[in-house]
Amino acid sequence: MPDKNSRKDIREIFESALVAIDPKKVIKKNVRLLDHPEGSKLLISDREYNLSDYQGIYVIGAGKAASAMAWSIEDILKERITKGVVITKYGYREKLKTVVANEAGHPIPDEAGIRGTMSILELVRGLTSHDLVICLISGGGSALMLIPCEGITLGEKQETTGLLLECGGAINEINAIRKHISLIKGGRLARAVSPASLISLILSDVIGDRLDVIASGPTAPDESTFKDCIEIINKYGLSKTIPSSVMKRLLNGSKGELEETPKPGDAIFDKTQNLIIGNNLLAINEAKSRSKQMGYNTLVLSSSIEGETREVAKVHTAIAKEVLTSGNPVKRPACIISGGETTVTIKGSGLGGRNQEFVLAGAMEIDGLDEITILSGGTDGTDGPTDAAGAIADGETIKRAKKLKMDPYSYIQNNDSYHFFQKLDDLLITGPTNTNVMDLRLLIVN
């Protein structure tokens, strides 16, 4: 029989990581208001901003954590904020005082996202060098903050995003295309804010914390090009299925007929500070600390795991089996931790997400090994188009499924991990966490 404490422990470790990446907490760690007789100063990491130098302070942003981040900024600056607009995912809105929080669609953008983005652009239009803008960026910002280029409809942008998600495109590939069919991504928001001073506080949800990839880099220089976009389209064989308007723009741009996104060295970034305030490693380090406190020998694999989720699951469970049989590379009781973001190539018509599919694939690998427990969850509280963050499994999961006449192979082939774990009552349900730093995978070996 699997150890019931392992399930309890693995969930507790995951939840401790969520607390560590609470956007309200990470904002407070990186942003401080210093009151002096000669005037208040805003300390952002190691840079000071004398607030008496600015006529107006504006708050903008987008992402699953944007509303929670805005709450914390309001708590710090209070009545000093002139106006603000942020966009967050449906169900992720916090109650704010000065900043207006709009909700919109994610991962597929909708009209509400366009309206919210237009509100942001209207807010920053006409600002001067005597204004300060605080931009709050987190995962999901790319889908939530959007205005398609002329000639491309929202429906065509939705179709493009859907095709890229379905074919298993990496987030940096998806965002490269998003930036080149958008009027705000890829540094274009920084251009709109200029000549005002701009501070971007960023929760990273991408491998390597690349500023130009997180939320499609609205305030960062963009190194991707139209030519890169064409290569991505060809890589996944989408040239004949991508909407013709999108394909036409990308082809024209690759020929040098359209203006590129702002690149490194552009003067619009001279008064821009982009600061990563939280990432996957922050969550992993907390999970590591908590698991050690609970008595586990802890092994962190990487915060940058990517690839096809089923293959990643095989590698993780192979390590867990090695721990079980030989005590390498860490002795029992062990907790193996990894982060990052895998992909799923969708071939079936079921419901699920990369974390649930990881756990289902892992469960099939550890069938009968009662000493191993697996959890994989999205730190944003959602996994794919479901209400689950992920799932939990152990050595008896497959046996329990078969007693219910459920064939795990059929479920995974149909990409239907959600209904598999729903029937077993093994979905990981957290509700909206109002943050997002990719995924966290945990394996306990007792």
FIPA-917398 format. One line per field, with one value per residue (C-alpha): y negated, x, z; residue in three letters; residue number from 1. Coordinates in steps of 0.2 Angstrom, whole numbers. Layout:
py	[Y_...]
px	[X_...]
pz	[Z_...]
code	[ALA_...]
pos	[NUM_...]
This chain:
py	[0_-18_-28_-40_-53_-54_-61_-73_-78_-81_-92_-102_-104_-111_-123_-130_-134_-143_-154_-159_-165_-175_-191_-202_-195_-196_-214_-219_-211_-221_-238_-250_-267_-278_-294_-308_-326_-331_-320_-301_-289_-273_-260_-246_-233_-244_-259_-275_-285_-302_-304_-323_-322_-316_-324_-308_-290_-277_-258_-247_-228_-212_-193_-181_-190_-208_-212_-204_-214_-230_-227_-227_-242_-251_-246_-254_-270_-273_-290_-293_-283_-295_-281_-263_-249_-231_-216_-198_-182_-179_-174_-182_-200_-207_-222_-237_-256_-266_-254_-247_-228_-221_-203_-194_-178_-166_-156_-161_-180_-188_-205_-210_-209_-221_-233_-232_-235_-250_-257_-255_-264_-278_-280_-281_-292_-309_-306_-316_-314_-320_-305_-288_-272_-255_-240_-224_-209_-190_-174_-175_-193_-189_-182_-195_-211_-212_-223_-214_-223_-231_-218_-204_-200_-194_-177_-175_-179_-166_-153_-156_-154_-139_-131_-134_-127_-112_-108_-109_-125_-131_-147_-157_-152_-156_-173_-177_-176_-185_-199_-201_-202_-214_-233_-231_-216_-215_-232_-242_-246_-254_-264_-270_-275_-284_-298_-294_-283_-265_-252_-234_-222_-204_-187_-175_-160_-155_-145_-156_-171_-180_-197_-197_-181_-184_-190_-193_-206_-222_-233_-224_-224_-210_-200_-189_-194_-191_-178_-168_-168_-160_-147_-143_-141_-130_-119_-114_-113_-127_-137_-131_-131_-148_-162_-170_-187_-182_-172_-188_-199_-188_-185_-204_-207_-194_-203_-219_-227_-231_-239_-227_-227_-238_-230_-231_-249_-258_-275_-271_-259_-272_-276_-258_-246_-228_-218_-200_-199_-180_-165_-146_-144_-154_-141_-126_-133_-134_-117_-111_-120_-113_-95_-95_-102_-87_-75_-71_-70_-82_-82_-97_-92_-109_-124_-123_-106_-106_-94_-82_-79_-60_-58_-70_-59_-43_-52_-58_-41_-32_-43_-38_-20_-21_-30_-15_-1_-8_-24_-34_-49_-52_-40_-37_-45_-56_-71_-74_-92_-100_-115_-122_-119_-104_-103_-91_-87_-85_-70_-65_-74_-73_-85_-88_-98_-95_-92_-80_-71_-70_-62_-49_-45_-44_-33_-20_-19_-17_-5_7_-3_-9_-18_-32_-47_-59_-77_-89_-106_-123_-137_-147_-135_-129_-116_-117_-122_-114_-119_-108_-113_-96_-79_-66_-48_-33_-15_-10_-23_-11_3_-8_-13_4_9_-5_3_-12_-9_-21_-19_-24_-39_-45_-42_-53_-66_-64_-64_-76_-63_-49_-58_-66_-48_-43_-60_-63_-80_-94_-108_-124_-137_-153_-156_-174_-170_-160_-154_-139_-121_-112_-93_-83_-64_-57_-40_-32]
px	[0_6_11_-4_8_17_2_0_18_19_4_11_27_18_7_23_30_14_16_34_28_13_14_10_25_37_32_35_52_57_48_50_44_57_51_63_61_66_54_48_59_54_67_66_79_95_88_80_66_63_44_45_52_36_20_10_12_3_1_-2_1_-6_-5_-13_-4_-6_-21_-13_3_-7_-15_2_8_-7_-4_14_10_-8_-14_2_-5_-13_-22_-20_-26_-22_-28_-30_-38_-56_-58_-41_-46_-42_-52_-42_-45_-37_-31_-45_-43_-51_-53_-50_-48_-33_-25_-36_-37_-54_-62_-61_-42_-42_-53_-42_-26_-34_-37_-19_-13_-26_-19_-1_-4_3_14_30_47_40_29_32_24_25_21_16_20_17_13_-3_1_4_-14_-22_-14_-16_-21_-19_-10_-20_-28_-28_-44_-45_-52_-37_-26_-35_-34_-15_-13_-23_-14_3_-3_-10_6_17_26_37_32_46_41_22_27_39_24_12_25_25_6_4_4_9_21_39_44_30_22_39_38_20_26_41_47_40_51_46_48_43_41_40_35_43_34_47_63_78_68_70_63_59_49_39_22_29_41_30_43_59_70_65_78_66_62_50_62_62_43_43_55_44_29_39_45_28_21_8_11_-5_-16_-11_-23_-18_-18_-5_5_5_11_25_31_30_40_53_56_60_43_37_45_53_50_61_78_92_100_84_83_66_73_85_73_66_70_65_66_62_55_50_53_52_68_60_46_59_70_55_50_67_68_51_55_71_62_51_65_68_84_81_87_83_85_82_71_72_64_55_51_37_28_27_45_49_39_48_65_58_51_67_77_64_66_85_83_72_83_101_100_107_108_100_95_78_67_69_60_65_60_60_52_50_36_34_23_9_7_-12_-18_-34_-51_-50_-48_-32_-16_3_4_-10_-3_14_6_-4_12_22_8_10_28_27_13_15_29_20_35_34_21_20_13_14_5_4_8_-6_-19_-24_-18_-23_-42_-47_-50_-36_-18_-13_-14_-7_-3_6_10_-9_-16_-16_-23_-37_-41_-42_-54_-66_-64_-53_-39_-25_-17_-34_-35_-17_-19_-35_-26_-40_-30_-42_-57_-45_-40_-57_-64_-51_-53_-34_-35_-25_-37_-30_-42_-34_-17_-15_3_12_30_27_26_32_35_38_42_43_52_50]
pz	[0_-4_11_14_21_5_-3_11_11_-8_-8_7_-2_-18_-8_1_-16_-21_-5_-9_-26_-20_-31_-16_-6_-20_-24_-6_-7_-22_-20_-5_-2_7_16_18_23_5_-3_-5_-15_-23_-21_-35_-32_-32_-41_-33_-40_-32_-33_-32_-50_-57_-61_-62_-57_-68_-66_-81_-84_-89_-84_-72_-58_-64_-52_-37_-41_-43_-26_-18_-28_-22_-4_-6_-15_-10_-15_-25_-40_-53_-63_-68_-79_-79_-88_-79_-83_-79_-61_-56_-52_-35_-27_-31_-26_-40_-53_-64_-67_-83_-86_-102_-111_-109_-117_-132_-133_-134_-137_-119_-120_-135_-125_-110_-121_-129_-112_-107_-123_-120_-102_-108_-123_-122_-106_-104_-97_-80_-78_-71_-77_-67_-78_-70_-81_-78_-87_-98_-102_-121_-123_-112_-119_-137_-152_-169_-183_-197_-208_-195_-185_-168_-175_-185_-171_-160_-174_-175_-157_-156_-170_-162_-145_-153_-163_-147_-151_-137_-128_-136_-153_-150_-143_-158_-169_-157_-157_-176_-178_-163_-161_-142_-140_-143_-135_-143_-126_-121_-137_-133_-115_-120_-116_-98_-86_-86_-73_-77_-63_-70_-64_-76_-83_-97_-97_-94_-89_-105_-105_-123_-121_-105_-110_-128_-121_-122_-113_-118_-134_-146_-155_-164_-182_-196_-204_-187_-188_-205_-199_-185_-197_-208_-193_-188_-206_-203_-219_-227_-211_-204_-209_-225_-217_-204_-217_-229_-215_-209_-227_-231_-215_-219_-236_-226_-232_-214_-199_-187_-168_-157_-156_-142_-142_-147_-137_-131_-118_-111_-97_-95_-80_-83_-67_-64_-46_-46_-56_-56_-47_-32_-31_-33_-19_-7_-12_-8_9_14_9_18_34_32_32_14_5_-9_-27_-39_-57_-66_-67_-86_-90_-107_-121_-124_-107_-109_-113_-98_-87_-92_-87_-70_-66_-71_-59_-45_-49_-48_-31_-26_-31_-29_-18_-33_-36_-19_-4_2_8_-7_-15_-33_-39_-56_-65_-82_-95_-106_-121_-127_-145_-146_-156_-146_-142_-124_-110_-100_-99_-99_-80_-79_-94_-86_-70_-81_-91_-74_-66_-80_-77_-58_-58_-43_-35_-19_-13_-27_-27_-41_-42_-56_-56_-64_-52_-59_-53_-71_-82_-100_-103_-86_-68_-61_-58_-61_-53_-41_-43_-34_-37_-35_-47_-62_-52_-45_-63_-70_-56_-63_-80_-86_-98_-95_-112_-120_-110_-113_-132_-132_-122_-109_-93_-84_-85_-80_-64_-61_-59_-47_-37_-40_-48_-40_-38_-30_-38_-46_-37_-45_-50_-63_-64_-75_-68_-53_-53_-37_-34_-17_-15_2]
code	[MET_PRO_ASP_LYS_ASN_SER_ARG_LYS_ASP_ILE_ARG_GLU_ILE_PHE_GLU_SER_ALA_LEU_VAL_ALA_ILE_ASP_PRO_LYS_LYS_VAL_ILE_LYS_LYS_ASN_VAL_ARG_LEU_LEU_ASP_HIS_PRO_GLU_GLY_SER_LYS_LEU_LEU_ILE_SER_ASP_ARG_GLU_TYR_ASN_LEU_SER_ASP_TYR_GLN_GLY_ILE_TYR_VAL_ILE_GLY_ALA_GLY_LYS_ALA_ALA_SER_ALA_MET_ALA_TRP_SER_ILE_GLU_ASP_ILE_LEU_LYS_GLU_ARG_ILE_THR_LYS_GLY_VAL_VAL_ILE_THR_LYS_TYR_GLY_TYR_ARG_GLU_LYS_LEU_LYS_THR_VAL_VAL_ALA_ASN_GLU_ALA_GLY_HIS_PRO_ILE_PRO_ASP_GLU_ALA_GLY_ILE_ARG_GLY_THR_MET_SER_ILE_LEU_GLU_LEU_VAL_ARG_GLY_LEU_THR_SER_HIS_ASP_LEU_VAL_ILE_CYS_LEU_ILE_SER_GLY_GLY_GLY_SER_ALA_LEU_MET_LEU_ILE_PRO_CYS_GLU_GLY_ILE_THR_LEU_GLY_GLU_LYS_GLN_GLU_THR_THR_GLY_LEU_LEU_LEU_GLU_CYS_GLY_GLY_ALA_ILE_ASN_GLU_ILE_ASN_ALA_ILE_ARG_LYS_HIS_ILE_SER_LEU_ILE_LYS_GLY_GLY_ARG_LEU_ALA_ARG_ALA_VAL_SER_PRO_ALA_SER_LEU_ILE_SER_LEU_ILE_LEU_SER_ASP_VAL_ILE_GLY_ASP_ARG_LEU_ASP_VAL_ILE_ALA_SER_GLY_PRO_THR_ALA_PRO_ASP_GLU_SER_THR_PHE_LYS_ASP_CYS_ILE_GLU_ILE_ILE_ASN_LYS_TYR_GLY_LEU_SER_LYS_THR_ILE_PRO_SER_SER_VAL_MET_LYS_ARG_LEU_LEU_ASN_GLY_SER_LYS_GLY_GLU_LEU_GLU_GLU_THR_PRO_LYS_PRO_GLY_ASP_ALA_ILE_PHE_ASP_LYS_THR_GLN_ASN_LEU_ILE_ILE_GLY_ASN_ASN_LEU_LEU_ALA_ILE_ASN_GLU_ALA_LYS_SER_ARG_SER_LYS_GLN_MET_GLY_TYR_ASN_THR_LEU_VAL_LEU_SER_SER_SER_ILE_GLU_GLY_GLU_THR_ARG_GLU_VAL_ALA_LYS_VAL_HIS_THR_ALA_ILE_ALA_LYS_GLU_VAL_LEU_THR_SER_GLY_ASN_PRO_VAL_LYS_ARG_PRO_ALA_CYS_ILE_ILE_SER_GLY_GLY_GLU_THR_THR_VAL_THR_ILE_LYS_GLY_SER_GLY_LEU_GLY_GLY_ARG_ASN_GLN_GLU_PHE_VAL_LEU_ALA_GLY_ALA_MET_GLU_ILE_ASP_GLY_LEU_ASP_GLU_ILE_THR_ILE_LEU_SER_GLY_GLY_THR_ASP_GLY_THR_ASP_GLY_PRO_THR_ASP_ALA_ALA_GLY_ALA_ILE_ALA_ASP_GLY_GLU_THR_ILE_LYS_ARG_ALA_LYS_LYS_LEU_LYS_MET_ASP_PRO_TYR_SER_TYR_ILE_GLN_ASN_ASN_ASP_SER_TYR_HIS_PHE_PHE_GLN_LYS_LEU_ASP_ASP_LEU_LEU_ILE_THR_GLY_PRO_THR_ASN_THR_ASN_VAL_MET_ASP_LEU_ARG_LEU_LEU_ILE_VAL_ASN]
pos	[1_2_3_4_5_6_7_8_9_10_11_12_13_14_15_16_17_18_19_20_21_22_23_24_25_26_27_28_29_30_31_32_33_34_35_36_37_38_39_40_41_42_43_44_45_46_47_48_49_50_51_52_53_54_55_56_57_58_59_60_61_62_63_64_65_66_67_68_69_70_71_72_73_74_75_76_77_78_79_80_81_82_83_84_85_86_87_88_89_90_91_92_93_94_95_96_97_98_99_100_101_102_103_104_105_106_107_108_109_110_111_112_113_114_115_116_117_118_119_120_121_122_123_124_125_126_127_128_129_130_131_132_133_134_135_136_137_138_139_140_141_142_143_144_145_146_147_148_149_150_151_152_153_154_155_156_157_158_159_160_161_162_163_164_165_166_167_168_169_170_171_172_173_174_175_176_177_178_179_180_181_182_183_184_185_186_187_188_189_190_191_192_193_194_195_196_197_198_199_200_201_202_203_204_205_206_207_208_209_210_211_212_213_214_215_216_217_218_219_220_221_222_223_224_225_226_227_228_229_230_231_232_233_234_235_236_237_238_239_240_241_242_243_244_245_246_247_248_249_250_251_252_253_254_255_256_257_258_259_260_261_262_263_264_265_266_267_268_269_270_271_272_273_274_275_276_277_278_279_280_281_282_283_284_285_286_287_288_289_290_291_292_293_294_295_296_297_298_299_300_301_302_303_304_305_306_307_308_309_310_311_312_313_314_315_316_317_318_319_320_321_322_323_324_325_326_327_328_329_330_331_332_333_334_335_336_337_338_339_340_341_342_343_344_345_346_347_348_349_350_351_352_353_354_355_356_357_358_359_360_361_362_363_364_365_366_367_368_369_370_371_372_373_374_375_376_377_378_379_380_381_382_383_384_385_386_387_388_389_390_391_392_393_394_395_396_397_398_399_400_401_402_403_404_405_406_407_408_409_410_411_412_413_414_415_416_417_418_419_420_421_422_423_424_425_426_427_428_429_430_431_432_433_434_435_436_437_438_439_440_441_442_443_444_445_446]
